Amino acid sequence: MFIHLGGDTVIRSKDVIAILNSDMKDSSGITKEFLQAHKKESNVQEISQEIVKSIVVTMDKIYYSPISSVTLKRRALAVTELESFVE
């Protein structure tokens, strides 16, 4: 299944490692260092010009989303529930 992150960006739900509130990027030195390293490698995609509300981490890329982390988490859980019905 897929999760819509905002704009024209949709990713596979099984690729999501973490969904973080955007405040996390400044709260921890390790998180800040992690995000800066990925930005240097051009592995960060800003989805829109709107305010970043969440950060979605996958194996290949980091997405800065204008959708809140709570909403994205809710979408991911809905996808998980749907997948359990299919199996």
C-alpha positions as CSV (number, residue, x, y, z in Angstrom):
1,M,0.0,0.0,0.0
2,F,1.0,3.6,-0.3
3,I,1.0,6.8,1.9
4,H,0.5,10.3,0.4
5,L,3.0,12.7,1.9
6,G,1.7,15.8,0.3
7,G,2.0,17.5,-3.1
8,D,2.6,14.8,-5.7
9,T,4.6,12.6,-3.4
10,V,3.4,9.0,-2.6
11,I,5.6,6.3,-1.1
12,R,5.2,2.6,-0.3
13,S,4.1,2.2,3.3
14,K,6.6,-0.7,3.9
15,D,9.5,1.7,3.0
16,V,8.8,3.9,6.0
17,I,11.3,3.6,8.8
18,A,10.2,6.6,10.9
19,I,7.8,9.5,10.9
20,L,9.1,12.4,13.0
21,N,7.7,15.7,14.1
22,S,9.7,18.5,12.5
23,D,10.6,19.8,15.9
24,M,12.8,16.7,16.3
25,K,15.4,18.1,13.8
26,D,16.6,20.6,16.3
27,S,16.0,18.8,19.6
28,S,18.8,16.2,19.3
29,G,22.4,16.6,18.1
30,I,22.3,13.1,16.6
31,T,19.2,13.7,14.7
32,K,20.5,17.0,13.4
33,E,23.8,15.4,12.3
34,F,21.8,12.5,10.6
35,L,19.7,15.0,8.6
36,Q,22.7,17.1,7.6
37,A,24.6,14.1,6.4
38,H,21.7,13.1,4.2
39,K,21.2,16.6,2.9
40,K,24.9,16.7,1.8
41,E,24.3,13.5,-0.1
42,S,21.2,14.9,-1.8
43,N,19.0,12.3,-0.2
44,V,16.5,14.9,1.2
45,Q,13.4,15.9,-0.7
46,E,11.3,18.9,0.3
47,I,7.8,18.1,-0.9
48,S,6.5,21.7,-1.0
49,Q,7.3,25.3,-0.2
50,E,4.9,25.1,2.8
51,I,6.1,24.9,6.4
52,V,7.7,21.5,7.1
53,K,5.5,19.7,9.7
54,S,7.0,16.2,9.6
55,I,10.1,14.3,8.5
56,V,9.6,10.9,6.9
57,V,12.6,8.6,6.9
58,T,13.0,5.7,4.4
59,M,16.0,3.6,3.4
60,D,16.7,5.6,0.3
61,K,15.5,9.1,1.1
62,I,14.3,11.6,3.7
63,Y,11.1,13.6,2.9
64,Y,10.2,16.9,4.5
65,S,6.4,16.9,4.5
66,P,3.8,19.7,5.0
67,I,1.5,17.2,6.6
68,S,1.6,16.7,10.3
69,S,3.3,13.6,11.8
70,V,0.0,12.7,13.5
71,T,-1.9,12.6,10.2
72,L,0.8,10.6,8.5
73,K,0.9,8.1,11.3
74,R,-2.9,7.8,11.1
75,R,-2.6,7.1,7.4
76,A,0.2,4.5,7.9
77,L,-1.9,2.7,10.6
78,A,-4.9,2.7,8.2
79,V,-2.8,1.1,5.5
80,T,-1.5,-1.5,8.0
81,E,-5.1,-2.3,9.0
82,L,-6.1,-2.7,5.3
83,E,-3.2,-4.9,4.6
84,S,-4.2,-7.2,7.5
85,F,-7.7,-7.7,5.9
86,V,-6.1,-8.7,2.6
87,E,-4.0,-11.4,4.1
